[in-house]
Amino acid sequence: MLYIQATAQTSVIGSSSSGKLTSYFDPRLLNHYTEAELSELQAAYPDKYQTALYYYTGSYMLELTDCNNCVPVNPSTFDIAPYEHLRKKSERAVHDFEKHGFRLILLATDELAHKLPIHLIEP
């Protein structure tokens, strides 16, 4: 079993062969925002950017599991949003997705370092 901790990755500034600077954001953020939106969010609202970055990259863990005939999951592009409804308030939620060869561990809402508005509403 391979254990993968989803880690936050900030933007990386690189240089293309033409000499122009290019900005690369974590692909998990790019599932929901354009690079322009992320650049603006990072510059104008750094706290909101860090919250989004944390949510999409650090609010869960994946364990890759052995399976046969799996539909593989790529941890570097994994989108947590469709699984948010499984998150619990005060305990970690663990769900096995055998067909996809992974176990998802959602941090409890109470242990999230950054909370989205949906995490501030009491059920």
C-alpha positions, -999 to 999 in steps of 0.1 A, spaced: 0 0 0 14 34 -10 4 63 13 3 98 -2 -1 129 19 -17 156 -3 6 186 2 1 222 -6 22 236 -35 24 273 -41 30 287 -75 63 283 -91 78 309 -113 98 295 -142 113 307 -175 102 294 -208 127 289 -237 115 323 -251 126 340 -219 90 348 -208 81 341 -172 54 315 -168 34 307 -137 25 272 -127 -1 264 -101 -10 231 -85 -32 211 -110 -57 205 -82 -64 243 -80 -65 245 -118 -96 222 -117 -115 251 -103 -96 283 -112 -78 297 -142 -42 308 -138 -53 344 -141 -78 340 -113 -52 323 -91 -27 350 -98 -52 377 -89 -64 359 -58 -28 353 -46 -19 390 -51 -51 406 -38 -64 381 -12 -35 360 0 -55 346 29 -82 334 5 -56 320 -18 -40 300 10 -74 287 21 -82 275 -14 -47 260 -18 -50 242 16 -85 229 8 -77 214 -26 -42 201 -16 -40 196 22 -74 188 37 -72 151 29 -49 121 25 -49 94 -1 -38 58 3 -33 40 -29 -44 4 -25 -39 -28 -45 -66 -36 -69 -73 -55 -101 -88 -38 -132 -89 -4 -114 -98 29 -129 -66 46 -117 -65 78 -97 -38 104 -101 -30 120 -67 -15 151 -83 -47 159 -100 -72 145 -75 -102 167 -70 -115 167 -34 -147 187 -41 -170 158 -51 -161 141 -18 -167 171 5 -201 158 16 -183 129 32 -163 151 56 -173 149 93 -171 177 119 -151 162 147 -136 130 134 -117 119 103 -138 103 76 -123 72 59 -138 58 27 -125 30 5 -129 33 -32 -117 -2 -42 -128 2 -79 -104 32 -81 -77 17 -60 -75 43 -32 -86 51 4 -96 87 11 -91 101 45 -108 135 50 -95 156 79 -123 165 103 -137 200 99 -125 208 135 -89 200 125 -87 220 93 -61 247 94 -80 269 70 -118 267 67 -140 275 38 -174 292 44 -191 258 40 -170 246 70 -182 274 93 -219 265 90 -232 243 118 -253 213 106 
